[in-house]
Amino acid sequence: MKKIKIFPVLVLLSLISCALMISCEDVINVALKDASPRLVIEGKITNLSDSLKVMLHKSTDYFTPKDIVSVTNGTVSLSDSKGNIYLLSNNQNGIYTTANIHALPGDIFTLDLTVDGIGYSAGSVMPGIVNIDTITVDNRPDRKKENRINIYAKDPAGIANYYQIKVFKNDTLLNNNNHYILYSDKFYDGKSIIITINARRFDLPRFEPKDRIKVQLFNIDKTMYDYYQILHDITDEGNLLSASTPSNPPNNLSNGALGYFAAMSVSEKSITVK
């Protein structure tokens, strides 16, 4: 058995503890330990697409990472509150797909699958759409040579909303992997909001004239918000569950599966920088 040096592990644990303590959100306790390979399920459905892609693979131990092992012997289906049932087809590399899904806010979706005789399931309700009113690009007041995106929206009153933001430049996603941009309406429920994102956040000094900027505002549930928050806090290795899994982020999956299944509503706006 491979020996693990105690000092590096203690340093890693200390760094993770500090990251969680300085997070502006409530602290979520996470276990960091060696683990046997477990099924990882990754899938989401939105109102912007009529298709669903679910990826199945095995997790690897954090301290002794191995190559990703795709799961190709699963049986996967999706059902909704309208009585529709969709069977997902397997393209033999652990990706299961289906199309012709008509997803709307308020719809309830249930993902069911079986792998090696064990059943797994997850349910998710698609939240209401929170529309982006407009987006602008202007210079930062504190650094005139840099600029930023301003996103204007109206948060629905009386509803706990959790947001994820994706930003594209000329059709390229800028905040990919684990670079999550997350917000909750904890302090501005029911108010008009302005979300400002500096170009520097994407390692850019500024957005240039003629750049086409597209912003997507995802309305997600609290489970997904907490899931993304933990991945953001404890790793900078990209897509955590595509490689090693040092923790067990909260999710809605049964039977101890890792990963996520979520229904999300999305609004988007584009602007060309002048």
Backbone as CSV, one residue per row, in Angstrom:
resi,resn,N_x,N_y,N_z,CA_x,CA_y,CA_z,C_x,C_y,C_z
1,MET,0.853,-1.200,0.000,0.000,0.000,0.000,0.890,1.251,0.000
2,LYS,0.495,2.200,-0.808,1.280,3.430,-0.905,1.134,4.273,0.368
3,LYS,2.270,4.674,0.940,2.230,5.483,2.151,1.960,6.933,1.818
4,ILE,1.194,7.579,2.657,0.875,8.996,2.469,1.591,9.795,3.552
5,LYS,2.362,10.755,3.147,3.051,11.594,4.114,2.061,12.469,4.848
6,ILE,2.167,12.494,6.174,1.201,13.201,7.000,1.277,14.700,6.808
7,PHE,2.476,15.259,6.692,2.605,16.719,6.633,1.895,17.326,5.434
8,PRO,2.103,16.829,4.182,1.379,17.413,3.043,-0.123,17.323,3.201
9,VAL,-0.603,16.210,3.792,-2.047,16.069,3.965,-2.577,17.109,4.926
10,LEU,-1.833,17.330,6.027,-2.267,18.335,7.000,-2.293,19.718,6.371
11,VAL,-1.290,20.019,5.526,-1.267,21.312,4.847,-2.477,21.455,3.941
12,LEU,-2.786,20.387,3.189,-3.945,20.429,2.293,-5.226,20.654,3.067
13,LEU,-5.373,19.929,4.178,-6.574,20.100,4.993,-6.668,21.504,5.563
14,SER,-5.536,22.067,5.972,-5.534,23.420,6.513,-5.955,24.431,5.469
15,LEU,-5.436,24.278,4.247,-5.803,25.212,3.173,-7.284,25.136,2.871
16,ILE,-7.809,23.928,2.832,-9.239,23.786,2.547,-10.069,24.392,3.663
17,SER,-9.670,24.186,4.920,-10.409,24.768,6.041,-10.427,26.281,5.952
18,CYS,-9.285,26.875,5.584,-9.231,28.329,5.450,-10.144,28.808,4.343
19,ALA,-10.162,28.101,3.217,-11.021,28.508,2.100,-12.469,28.505,2.510
20,LEU,-12.866,27.489,3.272,-14.267,27.422,3.697,-14.601,28.513,4.707
21,MET,-13.649,28.840,5.578,-13.928,29.848,6.604,-14.047,31.239,6.023
22,ILE,-13.314,31.531,4.936,-13.372,32.878,4.391,-14.455,33.029,3.354
23,SER,-15.148,31.927,3.003,-16.240,32.040,2.041,-17.318,32.945,2.596
24,CYS,-17.931,33.768,1.707,-18.959,34.707,2.162,-20.270,33.998,2.426
25,GLU,-20.397,32.730,2.049,-21.625,31.990,2.289,-21.476,31.180,3.573
26,ASP,-22.579,30.509,3.988,-22.537,29.662,5.153,-21.547,28.527,4.918
27,VAL,-20.804,28.161,5.966,-19.806,27.108,5.844,-20.496,25.754,5.770
28,ILE,-20.070,24.932,4.824,-20.598,23.580,4.685,-19.475,22.625,5.003
29,ASN,-19.679,21.728,5.968,-18.643,20.790,6.351,-18.517,19.695,5.300
30,VAL,-17.294,19.418,4.893,-17.039,18.441,3.851,-15.983,17.452,4.335
31,ALA,-16.199,16.177,4.080,-15.216,15.166,4.466,-14.192,15.004,3.357
32,LEU,-12.931,15.011,3.725,-11.844,14.788,2.782,-11.130,13.517,3.195
33,LYS,-11.260,12.466,2.369,-10.666,11.191,2.759,-10.538,10.288,1.536
34,ASP,-9.741,9.236,1.699,-9.637,8.237,0.650,-11.000,7.580,0.479
35,ALA,-11.314,7.166,-0.751,-12.603,6.537,-0.984,-12.490,5.537,-2.111
36,SER,-13.276,4.475,-2.020,-13.343,3.511,-3.101,-14.055,4.144,-4.287
37,PRO,-13.792,3.649,-5.489,-14.466,4.208,-6.669,-15.977,4.151,-6.520
38,ARG,-16.626,5.249,-6.866,-18.085,5.339,-6.796,-18.606,5.906,-8.106
39,LEU,-19.870,5.646,-8.347,-20.483,6.126,-9.578,-20.621,7.643,-9.532
40,VAL,-20.232,8.298,-10.619,-20.397,9.736,-10.768,-21.400,9.985,-11.889
41,ILE,-22.422,10.768,-11.586,-23.479,11.104,-12.542,-23.443,12.605,-12.768
42,GLU,-23.384,13.030,-14.017,-23.363,14.459,-14.331,-24.371,14.739,-15.447
43,GLY,-25.391,15.532,-15.139,-26.386,15.845,-16.159,-27.221,17.042,-15.766
44,LYS,-27.623,17.823,-16.764,-28.504,18.958,-16.500,-29.402,19.186,-17.701
45,ILE,-30.560,19.776,-17.426,-31.516,20.088,-18.468,-31.933,21.544,-18.307
46,THR,-32.061,22.265,-19.415,-32.431,23.678,-19.375,-33.550,23.955,-20.370
47,ASN,-34.117,25.147,-20.247,-35.160,25.579,-21.175,-34.608,26.001,-22.529
48,LEU,-33.289,26.143,-22.651,-32.680,26.579,-23.906,-32.353,25.425,-24.840
49,SER,-32.479,24.187,-24.375,-32.126,23.036,-25.201,-33.213,21.975,-25.099
50,ASP,-33.434,21.258,-26.185,-34.422,20.177,-26.166,-33.752,18.819,-25.977
51,SER,-32.472,18.815,-25.587,-31.751,17.556,-25.423,-31.192,17.432,-24.009
52,LEU,-30.852,16.213,-23.639,-30.242,15.933,-22.339,-29.043,15.028,-22.567
53,LYS,-27.929,15.372,-21.921,-26.726,14.542,-21.947,-26.354,14.198,-20.516
54,VAL,-26.219,12.904,-20.245,-25.832,12.432,-18.921,-24.526,11.671,-19.058
55,MET,-23.529,12.046,-18.266,-22.230,11.376,-18.287,-22.092,10.492,-17.049
56,LEU,-21.681,9.260,-17.256,-21.469,8.308,-16.174,-20.015,7.851,-16.179
57,HIS,-19.378,7.922,-15.020,-18.027,7.388,-14.884,-17.767,7.079,-13.424
58,LYS,-16.615,6.527,-13.139,-16.240,6.172,-11.774,-15.307,7.217,-11.198
59,SER,-15.510,7.527,-9.914,-14.597,8.435,-9.232,-13.286,7.716,-8.957
60,THR,-12.223,8.498,-8.706,-10.938,7.925,-8.342,-10.506,8.472,-7.000
61,ASP,-9.605,7.758,-6.365,-9.101,8.198,-5.061,-8.285,9.477,-5.221
62,TYR,-8.462,10.433,-4.318,-7.804,11.739,-4.432,-6.288,11.644,-4.342
63,PHE,-5.801,10.770,-3.464,-4.359,10.702,-3.233,-3.651,9.787,-4.234
64,THR,-4.402,8.926,-4.908,-3.814,8.047,-5.931,-4.681,8.106,-7.183
65,PRO,-4.735,9.259,-7.855,-5.620,9.418,-9.007,-5.249,8.495,-10.159
66,LYS,-6.288,8.047,-10.869,-6.106,7.189,-12.022,-6.880,7.781,-13.192
67,ASP,-6.753,7.145,-14.343,-7.509,7.584,-15.498,-9.001,7.418,-15.255
68,ILE,-9.792,8.275,-15.909,-11.241,8.209,-15.787,-11.746,6.902,-16.387
69,VAL,-12.657,6.247,-15.689,-13.253,5.009,-16.173,-14.710,5.294,-16.530
70,SER,-15.018,5.316,-17.818,-16.388,5.556,-18.261,-17.256,4.346,-17.922
71,VAL,-18.513,4.610,-17.643,-19.483,3.553,-17.357,-20.382,3.402,-18.575
72,THR,-20.294,2.281,-19.241,-21.013,2.093,-20.508,-22.144,1.073,-20.423
73,ASN,-22.351,0.484,-19.253,-23.374,-0.554,-19.123,-24.601,-0.073,-18.367
74,GLY,-24.830,1.239,-18.354,-25.981,1.778,-17.633,-27.256,1.791,-18.469
75,THR,-28.375,1.798,-17.779,-29.687,2.010,-18.396,-30.246,3.294,-17.808
76,VAL,-30.510,4.286,-18.653,-30.842,5.630,-18.172,-32.150,6.097,-18.799
77,SER,-33.022,6.692,-17.975,-34.278,7.258,-18.478,-34.610,8.546,-17.735
78,LEU,-35.397,9.386,-18.379,-35.864,10.646,-17.802,-37.374,10.686,-17.918
79,SER,-38.034,11.098,-16.833,-39.483,11.293,-16.874,-39.807,12.691,-16.378
80,ASP,-40.965,13.228,-16.802,-41.353,14.554,-16.350,-42.764,14.540,-15.794
81,SER,-43.156,15.668,-15.214,-44.456,15.762,-14.554,-45.616,15.789,-15.538
82,LYS,-45.328,15.835,-16.836,-46.379,15.787,-17.864,-46.661,14.360,-18.310
83,GLY,-45.957,13.408,-17.734,-46.167,12.013,-18.077,-45.276,11.493,-19.180
84,ASN,-44.323,12.291,-19.656,-43.417,11.857,-20.712,-42.264,11.040,-20.127
85,ILE,-41.842,10.035,-20.873,-40.691,9.218,-20.490,-39.736,9.172,-21.678
86,TYR,-38.469,9.472,-21.412,-37.449,9.493,-22.456,-36.363,8.485,-22.103
87,LEU,-36.040,7.595,-23.044,-34.956,6.643,-22.862,-33.694,7.207,-23.480
88,LEU,-32.620,7.205,-22.723,-31.358,7.760,-23.211,-30.536,6.665,-23.877
89,SER,-29.965,6.989,-25.009,-29.126,6.028,-25.722,-27.669,6.228,-25.346
90,ASN,-26.914,5.149,-25.337,-25.515,5.151,-24.928,-24.636,5.113,-26.168
91,ASN,-23.715,6.080,-26.258,-22.801,6.077,-27.407,-21.469,5.402,-27.093
92,GLN,-21.469,4.575,-26.041,-20.337,3.697,-25.703,-19.135,4.383,-25.082
93,ASN,-19.232,5.659,-24.727,-18.107,6.286,-24.019,-18.566,6.910,-22.703
94,GLY,-19.665,6.380,-22.180,-20.167,6.869,-20.909,-21.060,8.076,-21.019
95,ILE,-21.426,8.460,-22.245,-22.328,9.591,-22.454,-23.652,9.072,-22.997
96,TYR,-24.719,9.423,-22.300,-26.062,8.969,-22.653,-26.883,10.193,-23.057
97,THR,-27.606,10.103,-24.167,-28.293,11.270,-24.700,-29.722,10.959,-25.114
98,THR,-30.540,12.003,-25.142,-31.884,11.942,-25.697,-32.247,13.333,-26.184
99,ALA,-33.272,13.442,-27.006,-33.662,14.728,-27.585,-35.181,14.873,-27.549
100,ASN,-35.656,15.987,-28.118,-37.092,16.284,-28.212,-37.757,16.418,-26.848
101,ILE,-37.031,17.015,-25.916,-37.584,17.311,-24.590,-38.070,18.760,-24.583
102,HIS,-39.276,18.972,-24.135,-39.818,20.329,-24.067,-39.870,20.754,-22.596
103,ALA,-38.793,21.373,-22.143,-38.634,21.718,-20.729,-39.086,23.147,-20.477
104,LEU,-39.937,23.316,-19.469,-40.445,24.629,-19.101,-40.312,24.835,-17.592
105,PRO,-40.193,26.087,-17.141,-40.161,26.347,-15.697,-41.370,25.742,-14.999
106,GLY,-41.121,25.134,-13.850,-42.177,24.469,-13.101,-42.269,22.982,-13.371
107,ASP,-41.689,22.522,-14.474,-41.684,21.092,-14.775,-40.812,20.344,-13.767
108,ILE,-41.272,19.157,-13.399,-40.536,18.303,-12.473,-39.918,17.156,-13.265
109,PHE,-38.623,16.973,-13.118,-37.916,15.936,-13.861,-37.322,14.911,-12.893
110,THR,-37.399,13.651,-13.301,-36.813,12.568,-12.511,-35.889,11.751,-13.401
111,LEU,-34.654,11.631,-12.967,-33.671,10.820,-13.669,-33.562,9.480,-12.958
112,ASP,-33.727,8.385,-13.696,-33.586,7.032,-13.146,-32.545,6.285,-13.953
113,LEU,-31.690,5.557,-13.255,-30.699,4.756,-13.973,-30.285,3.554,-13.145
114,THR,-29.784,2.562,-13.863,-29.314,1.333,-13.228,-27.933,1.013,-13.759
115,VAL,-27.003,0.728,-12.841,-25.646,0.337,-13.202,-25.255,-0.841,-12.322
116,ASP,-24.851,-1.943,-12.936,-24.433,-3.142,-12.202,-25.501,-3.609,-11.222
117,GLY,-26.761,-3.508,-11.644,-27.866,-3.983,-10.827,-28.295,-3.060,-9.709
118,ILE,-27.663,-1.899,-9.585,-28.001,-0.940,-8.531,-28.732,0.233,-9.151
119,GLY,-29.859,0.620,-8.546,-30.653,1.719,-9.066,-30.292,3.050,-8.416
120,TYR,-30.317,4.108,-9.209,-30.052,5.460,-8.733,-31.137,6.379,-9.292
121,SER,-31.459,7.417,-8.542,-32.454,8.367,-9.041,-32.176,9.753,-8.484
122,ALA,-32.754,10.740,-9.148,-32.650,12.125,-8.700,-33.814,12.897,-9.289
123,GLY,-34.336,13.840,-8.536,-35.421,14.686,-9.010,-35.043,16.150,-8.936
124,SER,-35.587,16.947,-9.852,-35.290,18.372,-9.865,-36.447,19.124,-10.504
125,VAL,-36.760,20.274,-9.924,-37.809,21.147,-10.458,-37.132,22.323,-11.148
126,MET,-37.559,22.613,-12.384,-36.961,23.744,-13.092,-37.492,25.043,-12.505
127,PRO,-36.608,25.918,-11.983,-37.058,27.192,-11.403,-37.593,28.135,-12.483
128,GLY,-38.275,29.178,-12.030,-38.753,30.197,-12.954,-37.604,30.955,-13.589
129,ILE,-37.848,31.470,-14.789,-36.816,32.224,-15.498,-36.693,33.627,-14.895
130,VAL,-35.483,34.050,-14.621,-35.190,35.423,-14.215,-34.503,36.081,-15.406
131,ASN,-35.206,36.969,-16.058,-34.706,37.553,-17.296,-33.634,38.615,-17.046
132,ILE,-32.629,38.612,-17.885,-31.660,39.705,-17.904,-32.310,40.883,-18.612
133,ASP,-32.384,42.023,-17.958,-32.953,43.211,-18.599,-32.022,43.751,-19.670
134,THR,-30.774,43.914,-19.302,-29.781,44.421,-20.253,-28.394,44.146,-19.719
135,ILE,-27.396,44.227,-20.590,-26.004,44.162,-20.163,-25.251,45.316,-20.815
136,THR,-24.274,45.834,-20.116,-23.437,46.911,-20.646,-21.977,46.586,-20.376
137,VAL,-21.098,47.241,-21.110,-19.658,47.145,-20.878,-19.126,48.558,-20.723
138,ASP,-18.457,48.844,-19.610,-17.874,50.169,-19.407,-16.522,50.048,-18.724
139,ASN,-15.797,51.155,-18.633,-14.490,51.175,-17.989,-14.648,51.101,-16.477
140,ARG,-13.702,50.462,-15.846,-13.696,50.425,-14.396,-13.345,51.807,-13.865
141,PRO,-14.051,52.312,-12.852,-13.742,53.640,-12.333,-12.394,53.716,-11.625
142,ASP,-11.941,52.584,-11.094,-10.682,52.576,-10.354,-9.479,52.245,-11.231
143,ARG,-9.726,51.636,-12.400,-8.641,51.279,-13.314,-9.126,51.566,-14.733
144,LYS,-8.831,52.729,-15.214,-9.390,53.211,-16.472,-8.988,52.358,-17.678
145,LYS,-7.873,51.638,-17.577,-7.438,50.823,-18.710,-8.119,49.463,-18.753
146,GLU,-8.895,49.172,-17.737,-9.622,47.910,-17.686,-11.119,48.183,-17.783
147,ASN,-11.872,47.183,-18.215,-13.322,47.362,-18.262,-14.049,46.180,-17.629
148,ARG,-15.379,46.219,-17.700,-16.181,45.256,-16.956,-17.533,45.082,-17.633
149,ILE,-18.221,44.005,-17.256,-19.587,43.749,-17.701,-20.532,44.092,-16.548
150,ASN,-21.630,44.758,-16.867,-22.679,45.037,-15.891,-23.953,44.320,-16.328
151,ILE,-24.492,43.496,-15.451,-25.689,42.709,-15.750,-26.834,43.242,-14.907
152,TYR,-27.922,43.639,-15.562,-29.077,44.210,-14.873,-30.243,43.223,-14.935
153,ALA,-30.860,42.976,-13.775,-31.990,42.051,-13.704,-32.870,42.430,-12.527
154,LYS,-34.067,41.866,-12.480,-35.006,42.093,-11.365,-35.213,40.770,-10.657
155,ASP,-34.796,40.696,-9.397,-34.936,39.477,-8.616,-36.389,39.322,-8.157
156,PRO,-36.993,38.147,-8.338,-38.373,37.930,-7.884,-38.480,38.020,-6.365
157,ALA,-39.518,38.665,-5.887,-39.704,38.839,-4.442,-40.297,37.587,-3.809
158,GLY,-39.858,37.324,-2.570,-40.439,36.239,-1.786,-39.982,34.855,-2.178
159,ILE,-38.998,34.765,-3.054,-38.483,33.474,-3.502,-36.964,33.469,-3.320
160,ALA,-36.452,32.411,-2.708,-35.000,32.287,-2.571,-34.425,31.889,-3.920
161,ASN,-33.627,32.768,-4.495,-33.054,32.514,-5.809,-31.543,32.353,-5.717
162,TYR,-31.046,31.442,-6.519,-29.615,31.161,-6.573,-29.200,31.185,-8.035
163,TYR,-28.112,31.897,-8.318,-27.734,32.152,-9.696,-26.325,31.648,-10.005
164,GLN,-26.186,31.168,-11.228,-24.875,30.888,-11.802,-24.786,31.695,-13.090
165,ILE,-23.621,32.283,-13.340,-23.446,33.125,-14.530,-22.338,32.553,-15.402
166,LYS,-22.621,32.475,-16.706,-21.603,32.088,-17.685,-21.414,33.250,-18.652
167,VAL,-20.155,33.514,-18.982,-19.820,34.620,-19.881,-19.044,34.075,-21.083
168,PHE,-19.486,34.469,-22.276,-18.848,34.036,-23.515,-18.280,35.256,-24.238
169,LYS,-17.117,35.081,-24.836,-16.553,36.093,-25.718,-16.353,35.472,-27.085
170,ASN,-17.056,36.032,-28.072,-16.969,35.484,-29.431,-17.215,33.978,-29.435
171,ASP,-18.274,33.589,-28.691,-18.749,32.196,-28.615,-17.829,31.260,-27.836
172,THR,-16.821,31.782,-27.163,-15.951,30.970,-26.317,-16.281,31.223,-24.851
173,LEU,-16.574,30.156,-24.114,-16.888,30.297,-22.698,-15.642,30.713,-21.935
174,LEU,-15.737,31.828,-21.197,-14.581,32.359,-20.479,-14.399,31.719,-19.109
175,ASN,-15.479,31.461,-18.413,-15.367,30.870,-17.065,-15.743,29.392,-17.127
176,ASN,-14.854,28.603,-17.747,-15.106,27.172,-17.837,-14.498,26.457,-16.639
177,ASN,-14.523,25.115,-16.693,-14.029,24.266,-15.615,-14.691,24.640,-14.287
178,ASN,-13.904,24.913,-13.249,-14.510,25.190,-11.947,-14.580,26.680,-11.635
179,HIS,-14.471,27.535,-12.657,-14.489,28.979,-12.414,-15.938,29.465,-12.344
180,TYR,-16.605,29.057,-11.283,-18.022,29.365,-11.142,-18.228,30.801,-10.669
181,ILE,-19.198,31.471,-11.267,-19.630,32.778,-10.797,-21.018,32.576,-10.219
182,LEU,-21.125,32.701,-8.904,-22.345,32.354,-8.184,-22.854,33.534,-7.367
183,TYR,-24.167,33.663,-7.301,-24.802,34.699,-6.486,-26.080,34.130,-5.885
184,SER,-26.433,34.635,-4.715,-27.753,34.359,-4.149,-28.425,35.698,-3.854
185,ASP,-29.752,35.661,-3.680,-30.487,36.911,-3.418,-30.698,37.131,-1.925
186,LYS,-29.795,36.564,-1.122,-29.931,36.655,0.338,-30.079,38.093,0.819
187,PHE,-29.397,39.040,0.168,-29.410,40.426,0.628,-30.155,41.369,-0.316
188,TYR,-30.711,40.848,-1.414,-31.439,41.741,-2.318,-32.684,41.075,-2.898
189,ASP,-33.381,40.312,-2.077,-34.622,39.659,-2.525,-35.633,40.691,-3.020
190,GLY,-36.137,40.479,-4.219,-37.169,41.345,-4.776,-36.672,42.672,-5.309
191,LYS,-35.374,42.880,-5.358,-34.837,44.170,-5.778,-34.271,44.104,-7.199
192,SER,-34.098,45.265,-7.785,-33.356,45.356,-9.039,-31.886,45.186,-8.702
193,ILE,-31.219,44.345,-9.457,-29.833,44.022,-9.121,-28.906,44.386,-10.280
194,ILE,-27.680,44.700,-9.921,-26.614,44.925,-10.893,-25.454,44.029,-10.488
195,ILE,-25.107,43.114,-11.352,-23.985,42.215,-11.108,-22.836,42.666,-12.002
196,THR,-21.730,43.028,-11.393,-20.579,43.538,-12.128,-19.464,42.496,-12.133
197,ILE,-18.926,42.226,-13.326,-17.854,41.243,-13.465,-16.713,41.890,-14.244
198,ASN,-15.575,42.024,-13.623,-14.426,42.639,-14.264,-13.808,41.708,-15.307
199,ALA,-13.319,42.296,-16.405,-12.635,41.496,-17.423,-11.435,40.770,-16.824
200,ARG,-10.806,41.396,-15.842,-9.636,40.813,-15.188,-9.966,39.456,-14.565
201,ARG,-11.225,39.225,-14.234,-11.612,37.944,-13.646,-11.358,36.789,-14.613
202,PHE,-11.358,37.095,-15.895,-11.092,36.085,-16.919,-9.660,36.187,-17.445
203,ASP,-8.795,36.814,-16.671,-7.391,37.022,-17.063,-7.285,37.864,-18.329
204,LEU,-8.211,38.794,-18.491,-8.184,39.741,-19.604,-8.074,41.152,-19.043
205,PRO,-7.243,42.018,-19.617,-7.207,43.399,-19.141,-8.483,44.148,-19.493
206,ARG,-9.064,43.779,-20.645,-10.296,44.430,-21.050,-10.925,43.665,-22.220
207,PHE,-12.211,43.924,-22.436,-12.881,43.449,-23.637,-12.636,44.478,-24.728
208,GLU,-12.299,44.000,-25.919,-11.895,44.888,-26.998,-13.082,45.238,-27.900
209,PRO,-12.990,46.386,-28.593,-14.047,46.748,-29.548,-14.309,45.619,-30.546
210,LYS,-15.572,45.424,-30.837,-16.087,44.382,-31.740,-16.145,43.000,-31.100
211,ASP,-15.676,42.845,-29.837,-15.895,41.585,-29.135,-17.389,41.402,-28.911
212,ARG,-17.880,40.213,-29.185,-19.288,39.910,-28.924,-19.368,39.175,-27.595
213,ILE,-20.020,39.801,-26.633,-20.127,39.246,-25.284,-21.539,38.703,-25.078
214,LYS,-21.628,37.451,-24.670,-22.918,36.847,-24.325,-22.897,36.432,-22.867
215,VAL,-23.970,36.762,-22.141,-24.099,36.403,-20.730,-25.307,35.496,-20.566
216,GLN,-25.113,34.401,-19.860,-26.217,33.507,-19.509,-26.419,33.549,-18.003
217,LEU,-27.660,33.778,-17.591,-28.026,33.812,-16.174,-28.847,32.566,-15.870
218,PHE,-28.250,31.628,-15.120,-28.919,30.389,-14.740,-29.599,30.586,-13.384
219,ASN,-30.874,30.225,-13.304,-31.561,30.168,-12.018,-31.505,28.716,-11.566
220,ILE,-30.780,28.432,-10.478,-30.543,27.072,-10.019,-31.117,26.906,-8.617
221,ASP,-31.245,25.666,-8.166,-31.757,25.455,-6.810,-30.604,25.491,-5.810
222,LYS,-30.949,25.452,-4.523,-29.927,25.612,-3.482,-28.938,24.444,-3.470
223,THR,-29.430,23.244,-3.771,-28.518,22.099,-3.789,-27.407,22.300,-4.804
224,MET,-27.775,22.756,-6.011,-26.758,22.990,-7.026,-25.862,24.164,-6.651
225,TYR,-26.419,25.193,-6.031,-25.618,26.341,-5.587,-24.552,25.880,-4.593
226,ASP,-24.969,25.085,-3.602,-24.019,24.576,-2.605,-22.975,23.668,-3.266
227,TYR,-23.407,22.866,-4.203,-22.509,21.950,-4.911,-21.424,22.729,-5.645
228,TYR,-21.839,23.724,-6.436,-20.866,24.533,-7.172,-19.972,25.332,-6.222
229,GLN,-20.553,25.823,-5.120,-19.777,26.620,-4.165,-18.645,25.785,-3.561
230,ILE,-18.956,24.543,-3.221,-17.935,23.688,-2.627,-16.843,23.371,-3.637
231,LEU,-17.229,23.055,-4.871,-16.211,22.782,-5.882,-15.319,23.996,-6.092
232,HIS,-15.920,25.172,-6.087,-15.154,26.406,-6.249,-14.189,26.605,-5.084
233,ASP,-14.639,26.271,-3.866,-13.852,26.539,-2.673,-12.696,25.572,-2.475
234,ILE,-12.864,24.314,-2.827,-11.880,23.322,-2.404,-10.976,22.814,-3.509
235,THR,-11.184,23.245,-4.745,-10.305,22.741,-5.791,-10.049,23.787,-6.850
236,ASP,-8.865,23.732,-7.430,-8.588,24.552,-8.602,-8.065,23.653,-9.707
237,GLU,-8.547,22.419,-9.712,-8.074,21.426,-10.671,-8.999,21.295,-11.870
238,GLY,-9.890,22.271,-12.099,-10.811,22.144,-13.228,-12.060,21.418,-12.786
239,ASN,-12.585,20.535,-13.620,-13.794,19.795,-13.306,-13.459,18.691,-12.325
240,LEU,-13.773,18.909,-11.072,-13.359,18.021,-9.991,-13.741,16.573,-10.244
241,LEU,-14.998,16.328,-10.609,-15.463,14.966,-10.709,-15.046,14.288,-12.000
242,SER,-14.353,15.020,-12.857,-13.824,14.374,-14.053,-12.477,13.720,-13.761
243,ALA,-11.975,13.896,-12.555,-10.707,13.277,-12.208,-10.821,12.707,-10.800
244,SER,-10.183,13.349,-9.828,-10.216,12.858,-8.464,-11.345,13.511,-7.691
245,THR,-11.785,12.850,-6.641,-12.875,13.379,-5.843,-12.455,13.447,-4.384
246,PRO,-11.975,14.607,-3.900,-11.499,14.697,-2.529,-12.606,14.946,-1.533
247,SER,-13.827,15.131,-1.962,-14.898,15.450,-1.034,-16.206,14.963,-1.605
248,ASN,-17.245,15.079,-0.795,-18.563,14.650,-1.214,-19.512,15.840,-1.202
249,PRO,-19.508,16.660,-2.245,-20.418,17.805,-2.277,-21.853,17.346,-2.189
250,PRO,-22.734,18.156,-1.610,-24.137,17.748,-1.471,-24.780,17.609,-2.838
251,ASN,-25.670,16.656,-2.973,-26.399,16.507,-4.231,-27.750,15.862,-3.972
252,ASN,-28.510,15.627,-5.029,-29.845,15.056,-4.908,-29.906,13.630,-5.440
253,LEU,-28.746,12.977,-5.543,-28.671,11.637,-6.095,-28.795,10.594,-4.988
254,SER,-29.457,9.498,-5.298,-29.652,8.447,-4.308,-28.505,7.440,-4.326
255,ASN,-28.489,6.587,-3.311,-27.568,5.446,-3.222,-26.100,5.832,-3.231
256,GLY,-25.789,7.019,-2.736,-24.399,7.418,-2.562,-23.658,7.803,-3.821
257,ALA,-24.384,8.032,-4.920,-23.711,8.457,-6.147,-23.182,9.873,-5.983
258,LEU,-22.071,10.161,-6.658,-21.506,11.502,-6.670,-21.973,12.228,-7.927
259,GLY,-21.775,13.545,-7.946,-22.133,14.320,-9.124,-23.409,15.110,-8.928
260,TYR,-24.204,15.258,-10.002,-25.398,16.088,-9.928,-26.355,15.761,-11.067
261,PHE,-27.620,16.037,-10.847,-28.613,16.136,-11.909,-29.469,17.346,-11.566
262,ALA,-29.647,18.250,-12.509,-30.349,19.488,-12.199,-31.135,19.997,-13.393
263,ALA,-32.290,20.560,-13.094,-33.057,21.328,-14.075,-32.814,22.803,-13.776
264,MET,-32.420,23.567,-14.786,-32.073,24.974,-14.611,-32.790,25.806,-15.665
265,SER,-33.258,26.984,-15.269,-33.812,27.901,-16.264,-32.752,28.945,-16.603
266,VAL,-32.727,29.360,-17.853,-31.656,30.232,-18.332,-32.230,31.372,-19.151
267,SER,-31.719,32.572,-18.906,-31.952,33.705,-19.802,-30.608,34.190,-20.293
268,GLU,-30.575,34.836,-21.463,-29.301,35.283,-21.997,-29.465,36.584,-22.775
269,LYS,-28.376,37.337,-22.817,-28.305,38.589,-23.571,-26.917,38.700,-24.179
270,SER,-26.840,39.405,-25.313,-25.553,39.613,-25.976,-25.361,41.096,-26.258
271,ILE,-24.089,41.475,-26.364,-23.739,42.864,-26.688,-22.423,42.844,-27.455
272,THR,-22.260,43.772,-28.371,-20.995,43.954,-29.083,-20.294,45.169,-28.507
273,VAL,-19.068,44.967,-28.068,-18.330,46.055,-27.422,-18.005,47.137,-28.439
274,LYS,-18.251,48.386,-28.045,-17.971,49.528,-28.941,-16.596,50.109,-28.654
